[in-house]
Amino acid sequence: METGNKVKISTRKETTEGILLESPDSAIYLIKLKSGYNIGIKKEDVLNIKEIKEKKLVEKNKIALKQNSKLPSIDMIITGGTISARLDPGTGGVSWLTSPEKLLEFYPELTEIVNIRKVKMPFMKASENMDYKDWQEIAKNCGESLNDPACQGVIITHGTDFLHYTSASLSFFLKNLNKPVVLTYSQRSSDRASSDARLNLKCAAKLACSDIAEVMLVGHASINDDFCYAMKGNKVRKMHTSRRDAFKPVNTRAIAKVWSDKIETLTSYNKRDNNKKVELDLSFNDKIALIMFHPGMEPEFFDYLSQRYQGVVLMTSGLGHLATDDARKNLLPSIKKAIDNGLIICAACQTIYGRLDPLVYSPGRILMKTGVIFLDDILPETAYVKLGFVLGHASWKSKIKEKMLENISNEFSEKLIE
């Protein structure tokens, strides 16, 4: 039996049909069910296994991008991730779709909502393999589309794991935003019957031609296929490994509830202005790090950081506390030395929700005196992106603290909402 073939396996208890996958254990048959889930069947339990012969399907002609001038015109930017992948029987995982049009073969109804003017594929990468140069490339493609009068908005498909880094970067890179920029995803590949891509893409299409001119991340509001949330790109985070509603707005409300046929706004937003021109500010310094404080952290670690990096976002505990009382692990002298040597150290909160206030308890007040910049309610990932953005501007060298505390793209919330 070759991997990729459909088989029927009979045991004493049941008969199972599915696609035979490459198994990590020679004693087990690994089968992908019609539902999309994988199961393992011990070979010693198998009474019979046979291949199911199916009619060879004639491959469909590549779907052309049919233009419909009666619908709002948008551009799509495809960058990779599960939403741009399909089952690979050899590994049991997924592999990239071979062309942008392949995505539309799974979701032809998308062309009934919007006129897809252009499909761009600057690269195909899993999000963990991206860095700031990829964020800049996406921003360039966005700017080109947004400044074209024929384009009403942009949809970006992307992997989930580090999607909120990209959405945060676009909120800083795209100045004077005039039209919607909508990032979306799926937790399950497009060829699976249980894929969440269909609703996400429909809602993204609806938003892309709306009057909400924001960098937004759009995805399931719950595990059901009912509606999506539109969330600010720099106030959102992936909070679950596999659920459809993995992304949640943090310390703020979602901008809107979105269905494939309507939008219900929940909070204020920047409105579309087709007369404005987007300006690209792609400045970025990648000599930065995102570090989580943990009990027992060695003070000497900050000596290494000051030699290697120009800026660090330090994820502190509670209201901005680190080890300060233990003589063996007191981090304050090392932090002060690193800052005096030129290292920019910012504090963001490990708890994700809530606001850092160093004035509540003495450990926070002592840490603040070293020169650490406390970043209020900003998300650690957004703080990381913002620090690289700020340090990338040589003209801001004398006012880094001022710029880190400036609400450049509404990354801070005046009122926290959970």
ABEGO torsion letter per residue (X at the ends): XBBGBBBBBBBAABBBBEBBBBBABAABBBBBBAAGBBBBBBAAABABBBBBBBBBBBBBBBBBBBBBAABBBBBBBBAEEAAABBBBAAAGBBBBBABAAAAAAABAAAAAABBBABBBBABBBBAAABBAAAAAAAAAAAAAAAABAABAEBBBBBBAAAAAAAAAAAAAABBGBABBBBBBBBABBAABAABAAAAAAAAAAAAAABABBBBBBBBBABABBABBBBBBAAABBBABAABAAABBBBGBBBABBBBAABBBBABBBBBBBAABBBBBBABBBABBBBBBBBBGBBAAAAAAAAAABABBBBBBBEAGBBBAABAAABAAAAAAAAAAAGBBBBBBBAAGBEBBBAAABAAAAAAAAAGBBBAEABBAAAAAAAAAAAAABAAAAAAAAAAAABBAAGABBABBBX
